[in-house]
Amino acid sequence: MTVGPVEVVVLGFDGPVEFDEIREELERLRDGDVVRLVDVLAVQKTEDGVIETIQRSDLDTDEAVAFGAAIGALIGLGAGGETAMEAGAVWGARELADRHLFTEEDSWAIAERIPEGTAAVVALVEHRWRIPVRDAVRRAGGIPLAAGWLREEDLVALGRIVGLPGIEPPDEG
């Protein structure tokens, strides 16, 4: 199974959340084979402390088992070389046999940490669009040296630090 780079995304929300628009956008990206949700766990805690959870995956059972085996094999390879690779594959396949990596214990752990009236989401997002680029870089003999994400907030902070020629930074006072 070909696995794209997987990103862990953790989101927080102040207040109750309707996930419909987010779900629709993720489905659009999945349908275009841009991203795939390996596992998502959303936890909301109402103002009166009632806990609501939503869990979802774009993987069917066979895909989840294959994905788990591929990831487990890589973990095994890193932990103990080729001899541990097979054990890692078996472990990974077993962990994702129910299509979810996140457990009920994970939802309770998140619920304990968020205030009433808020929500949190933890997602494993596979970036399918990067697979052909990664493969082309490998065929050309390249290796990744570093990767990261620049958020809008990072660019704003950078602008405050370095400024732009001829532009005064905003007054923070």
N, C-alpha and C positions, 0 to 999 in steps of 0.2 A: 504494500500500500504506500502510495506517495503521500507524505505528510508535509504540509507547509509550515512555516514558522508560526508558533503559537504565542499569543500575547495574553498576559493576565491583566484584566481590567477590573479595577475596583471603583465603584461610583457611590456617591452619597447624595441623598436628597433631603432637603428640609421640607417636610410635609408629605402628605399622601401623594402617591404617584399613579397616574393612569399610564400604563405601559403600551397602549395601543399604537401610538405613533412611532415609538421606538421599535416595537415588534415589526410593524409594517416596513420600516426602513431596513431592518436587518433581513427580513424576508426578501426584499428587493435585491439586496447585495448577495444573498445566498443564491437566489435564482440566476444571477449573473455569474456565479462561481467566483465571486470576489472574496467573500469571507464565508466561514462556516462556524457555527457555534458548537464547540465541543461540549461544553456544559455551562449553564447559567443558573445561578441561584440568586433570587431576589427575595429579600426579607423586609417586610413593613411592620412597624409597630404602631398601632393606633394610639390616640391620646389616652384611651383607657387601658393600654397595655396589652391589647389583643394582638397576637402575632399572626401574620399572614405570610405564607411563602408561595413562591412560584419557582418551579424548576423546569428546565427545558434543554433539549439538545437537538441539533440538526442531524445527528447520526442515527441511522437505524441500528438494530442490534448487531448485525454482521459488521457494519462499518465501525461501530464502537469497539467491538472485540478486536478487530484488525488494528484500529488506531491505538488501543491500549497495548497490544502486543508490540507494535512498532516503537512506541514511547518507552515501554518497559524494557525492551531490548537495548535501547540506547542508554537508559539508566544503568542497566546491568553491565553493559560494555564499559561505561565510565567507572562503575564501582569495583568491578573485578575482572575486567578484560573479557576476552571471548568466552571463557568458561562460564562467566556469570550472565552472559547475554541471553542464553536460553531460559534461565531461571527468571530473568527480568521480563522476558516476553510472556512467560506463563503468568507471572504476577500481574502484569499490565492488562492482559486479556481478561483475567478474573476480576480485576478492579472495575473494568468498564462493561462487564457482562450485563449489567442492568441499565446501560447507556448513560450512567452518571458517575462522575468522579466525586462530586460533592455529596456529603452524607447528611442525614438528619442531625447528627451531632454538629456538623458545620453550621446548619441553619440556627440551632440553639446558641452556638457560640457567637454568631453574628448578632442575634437578637439580644443577647446579654450586653453587647457593647454599644448598641445604638439607643439614643434617647427615644422616649415616647413621642409619637407624631412624626417620626422620620423613617427613612428607608435606606437600604444599602443593596448593592448588586455586586456580585463577584462573577466574572465571566472568563472563560477560556475561549479565545477567538483565534481560529486558524486563518491565516492570511493566504488564501488560495492563489491570489494574483501574483504572489512572490515566487511560486514554484518554478515557472519557466525562466524567470530572471536568475534565480539561484542556480538552476541547472546550467544555464548558459555561462554564468560566471565560473562555475566549477569546470566546465568543459574547456574554458579559456585558461584554466590554471590559477584562477583567483581564489582567495580565501577571505572570509569576512574578518576584519580587524576590529571593528566596533560598530555598534548600531544604537540608536536611541530615537526618541520622539521629541520633537519640539512642539510644545503647546502654545496657544495664543498668549497665555500668561507669561511664558518664558520669553517670548519676543518683546512683550511690553516691558518686562524687567530688564532685558538687555538694552532696550532703548533708554531707560532711565539711567543705566550705568554709563553707556558710551555716548549717547546722544547721536545726532546726525549733524554733519557740517552745515552751518548756517541756521540751525534750529535750536532754540533754547529748550532745555528740559523743563517739564512742568514744575511749577512751584509746589512743593510738598507741604507747605505750611498752611 
